[in-house]
Structure formats: structure tokens, C-alpha cells
């Protein structure tokens, strides 16, 4: 799903109004119906307190209040209008709401937070995604502070009020802390940033029928990966295919005491369709890997405890290095040789990234089409400290372009930074996947996909999605707290089947 910067969203709204055609007030009504349905799905039987601003986000909130009241919900409204001026559609919805008998309180330059029952649900419709400055000392700041102090559950309409659509650093104002954010038609960039998670709560995307024609033709580097896109990227298997058709992959992993990383990566690669897999291991880990993953071949390092050899990578379609590798001098030297001599895309993860962070100039030696997969700590060691995820992502787009590599930044909404400047945010996964070995599983999936002929961006996108999907399937049955990396691999078959069968197991 392609999505857009907030300045473009205004153009999309205007284009939809002109070319559907639809009156702006009717488009607002459409959005309000979608919002109301989503609110009632989550909070049926509750009473609601709607806080609306003077713009179109406030108009959405007023329309929602009318619809909630029509469903028999106890609803009260506070309209915050310090300048005494409403947008045209907000004014229309205010008049419509007045005819329903809903209790409406209008506030000008001052505001006192009403005493709400903690069971009430607050609807935050003060500001939408078009806000262009942080909220400081004002009546709106008083309202936001009152909402946050209320102890009530909060539903944000499109965006938590006070949050800007893209870059929020430095955050100098106040922001509503929402329980749920119901964002319209597609996500807004700042909602996907971890530094804003305390404001956004659970995000849901509501389709409000904006112009697909405009969306298709308007360029944007922002993408929110969904099932439909991933399914379209999968390569079908023909009846007469053989193992040689699905690539040869090499995983360089493990050191003394870290054989498990080799096993996790290898099992994930095999569960992701690679034709032939070889795992390069130190001698001490050979028996463990051979016993645990009998479908894989092993290449045994001359060193008993760590990776040290100059490996011949000819004949392999993709190579991964890093899980459980350790950071010894021998492994550091061997990794440099691997990077210099490998003519196939490399997946660099875990300890290989930690070694690389000591030698940032090695980045330019990586084979074209390689993928690096840092978590936030590894990212910081590689590229330096950044004030927030937004700046982290934007700062390395030139690195991905200049070195022709794909950067996969792990975390909620795992972000794939492609060499062409596109940014892909993953939509699957859950907090239970924040566990040791999860990244090793991801590395195995990526190298398997590269070996099967996917380019680096495709491999990273598919791998992140199916990795998160397997984690989600595992969490449904096992719960998030008990989830292990091995569980993610165990649910990979279900995840792949779900994608290949169009959402049907």
C-alpha cells in the first residue's frame, strides 16, 4: 500500500472531491461512518465524550457524535473554538448535531476539563494530520492535558492531536495519548515511528474511498506492506521443478556456545523454500548442526571455536553471515575476506554487523544487492546516534543508494530502506517476537529468498512480512509472552500456506 506525506493528502482529498465527484461534506460523512463503525466495534455499550476542534478533523468528530447518538449511545460534545471560526464542513456538522439534542459545550479562550467517568471513551477530534506546529500553551494544550489526565480510554481520529504527520523532533508541545488511532485510508508516517508509540496506541486503517486513480499515479517513496502485495511477489513453483531451481544458499554462523544461532537460521531457510543449504560452522558445532538440521549440509571451519577460513562462495546464489558468529580477531579477518571475495548478494546480520561497525569503510565493499539487517542498537553502532527513528531512516537513504544495498531496520513496523529511495514499512509482527534468535530466523528467510532469485528489496520485504506473520500465528495459539524464536520457524509453514492460498489455511 502506497501512502503519502501529509501535504499530498490534501491534494488527494481535493482530487477525490473533484473527480468522483463528491461534495466535501459527503466525503466527511463517509469518513464519519467508517469511524463510527470502528468505534462501536471496539466500544459497544460505552458512553462517549467527543472533543472537537474548529477544522475538518473537528467536523469528523461532530459527525461521529451524531452517528453515535443515533445508535443510542450517550454522547457529549465539547467544541473548542478559540477564534470563533469553523471550517465550512465543521459548521455544517455542528448544525446537524444541534438538531439531535446531543449536549454540546463550546469553549473559547479558556477550558476546564469536565469530570468524566473513567468508563467513558474520549473521541479526540481536535487536530488531524494537517497540523504544522506543535501545541504549546493554549486552550488546546489545556484540553490535551485534560484528556491525558482523565484516565479514560481515548480514540484518536486520524492522528493523536498534537502529533505532526512526519518529523516530530524535537517534540516541544503536548500530544494526546490515545488508546486507539483510527487513521483514514492509510497510515501517516509519524504513527509508524517507535518514539510516537506512547501517543498512537493501536493503529487501525479505515478505507474511506479516496481516489484510487490519484493514488496510482502520484509518486511516493512511502509504502505500508500488505498481504496482497506480498502474494503478488511470490514466485510460483512448476510441476517439473527440482531442487536446483530453488537456489543454493550458504549461511556462515555460530561459534563456541552459539550453535543455536546456526540451527535457527538454517531451519528458517529450509522452511522458506531454498533448494540446497550449506551451513559453515566451526568444528565444535558440526555435530550439533548435523543432528539438529539433517536437511542441511555443513562446511567445517578449520578453527575449533569460530569462523576463520577464507570461504569459496562460487556456486552459491546467496550468502548470509553473522548469527552467533562472535567478534574474534579471526572472525573479523575472515569476514573481510568473505566481503571482498563474494560475488553474490550477502546478508549481513548480528555479529557480522558488530564487526562491520568497527570498520564502516567496509560497507562500500559489500557486493551489490546485499542486505544488512540491524536492530536499533546495531544501527546506532553502524551509523551513529540519531535523535529518533524518523531521522535514522532518512539519514541512511543515501547510504543505501550510494552502496546499492538494502537496509532492513528491525522493530515494530520493520523498515526496509531500498537503494532506489523507497521505504517499506512492514505490517505484521508482535511484541512477543522481541526474543533472542528471532533475528537469526529472519536471516534464514532472507537468504533463502535471495537464493530463489528475488532481488534484495523483494527478499527483505517478503521475509519481514512472512517472519511477522509466522510470529502472529504463533502468538494466537501460544500467546506473546511464551513466544520463542523456534516457534516463529515452526509457524513458517502456516504463514507461507496462508499467503499462497490467499488467506486460507
Steps between C-alpha positions, in 0.01 A plus 500: 500500500646828389445787743588865499642800678233718661535777239406245235198380699336840454547464124347153511194626687454782251543269201244254640249780556548630146523176304272252676321743519386536858426803716755552777225475764397162357861378506511604867179305555660193341800530730275544803306185417823300483621652827172436678490137392856447624428672833185295562685181411750573776286683756140386462286599796731777620426868548704748299656842550593667172757782498489675163711776351389768253638336185403200293632255758254662739232463233574127489461487877167685497365267232617199704324640807175527303531143376587362844195674644287351222618157614369573849839576657518766769715767336621842611696749291751774580575727202825694543485815288717782642484715185125462454547365149423153367586337171203484263439128547555518875233770521255286299555204731455720806155601375413139424611397848294773670184350356563169681484630855856396581648712780754739341735726697694763306830629640683812391822627654473298820411143583438298813510126459166345596485218751455186291432150620806283440282260302437777245675488164647828376494574127794727415408709195692818575758489220566267209804423292519854362638649823824687420622609843514348845236598756636720777330722758146548371146385561581198283794411725262519799260262325776255409638503853149445633442205268829341603426546870147363477588131527251425222559297190562727202427451130692739272337597171766464227785620725551559873455875532831683537696247295635618166472279196871443445791636701422573866854561628547689716155444650437828680126491558230275643341203322194290575590152623249282316393145570401456135584705193253462212697640210318579177573303183868437569751549784676826562878478523538615860253236622750233392791643700583330834560830675130580443358167616410650840260733318354280228402181685350240268480620140221399262467616140150588379426503127292808416499462123752763392590513132692191393581672171690776681670250732620291205651791309643708785862411582592429861794320662280384790349150505315299765540137401182294493410141415386575147836652407699214651287234332564667164878478556511125569647283225280201405646149497454297183412132494835391356715715726797346681715609793749672273229741390468645849855609558804413705549699818789520743461611862815586696395485862582385848794489736576307816187514716293654219406201287133584552527804274619276215213260561234772511621668180534168318157373597340827392677489162383145439146592602514786247555291191873503430606210279836418656647639820853489638587627847861595569576426865800475730599140566350500851151564360498254212335209682234729648401645163517166318274343763259793538465583131561179303365658180796742492859428402785635706830657410741465791736780590859411583458687828348302784313795652431776246479606137850549363530354150504668161186344352447431131149632424496399133195296421281668762214729399488680834710514815412607855745569780471603862265302727695391807828570320684667787736795461842340520796630301494181292134554411563866424771411250292219347199730462709753309618226266142385452381852416788558258473169319125436491342568162145425610270707723589482869264515795689658792348456845577484873872469582598563138333839541684559826830427325396723211430785744871500590583548133233715339709532185426132431143596408617614160658157442172312535382329181227687317157389613611408850271540802595614848252431780579708810284531806501853650814441709694358206372783282636755747839328510513500120370848423528696823242633743182652367237691698211286376404226254378755246846654480664155498302394195542822308872523573592165342304524176809638330711214641263244350512683168875562488596141587204336322400309811171444679481594868245316713451679831332259742226582745128566499412595142841370387626749243665402173706777342550416134785622277249691284388707801173320564404425862298190581339466844399149600148442632541165678661394828440541873697574820538130578754483217740719698695195613847355446541320168214674323747688279681176414172362367451814290849462353424144397182607323675784316789290370256232380303757304813654349615153393165448326556804279326785680684831491617646829203729559247228417681248719508742793134596462372145467721374781395773744134440420501120526724512810248729670206296374648180642550682829140620494368149432716362781379771740135416432553144623784543749470857620760774465674450832595136435612551141848377402699534180450131436124555508532754218672238284244237601220724369673591173323219310162640606608851407616398152187294446282790607665725243492243222135413562380859510436523873364146543688235697 
